[in-house]
Amino acid sequence: YLVLGSSCTVTPAANMPESVGKKWSKEKKAGATEPEHNLAICNIQKTPLHGVCSLPIHCKIDDLMIEVMREMKLEIPKWYLRRLLKVKVARVNNDNQRRLVLSGVETDGIVATLFKSVVLKSNGERIRKTINNKETVDGEFNFIVPLWSAMDAAAADDVKENEGLSVELEFMGNYEEPKLVIALNSYLDDFVE
């Protein structure tokens, strides 16, 4: 059995490796030279089960698995992080405004907390949050925005910086992502009635 990066303190998950480790310990005490039960624990720190562990490995999991894959002559597939920006537009009581909801989602549609902050601008001017985004559910950022004007395709291609509606997304920073600014008019025009 191989335990990767666990503290081996949370039950019932820790019960399985503990059971294997105790069997290994009994087999060793009985004089077995090649015990049937073996427990390897890969963790940077010592765990409570290291006393019944046949192979303690003190390193990062990635370092160990790279070597395991190399030994097994298996290629490590390239990993890509794929997440989406979900944009919803809804009517409000005022015909000259719309509610704009921005959130991050996984490729399967599950909401993901991707953004540390979301700044919405209209013609370069920050739109003040009129909905309390500190109380939002599932990482949604809500704004009341003025109704934008429809653009024809040629005009959308010529949009300059600070023209129209744009959003600046500040990510959580887990992957050192830079801020991302997206001009929204060419996307939101499909919602203009």
Salt bridges, closest charged atoms under 4 A:
GLU18 OE2 - LYS22 NZ 3.57
GLU27 OE2 - HIS37 ND1 2.49
GLU67 OE2 - ARG70 NH1 2.70
GLU106 OE2 - ARG83 NE 3.13
GLU140 OE2 - LYS88 NZ 3.37
GLU168 OE2 - LYS179 NZ 3.68
GLU193 OE1 - ARG91 NH2 1.66
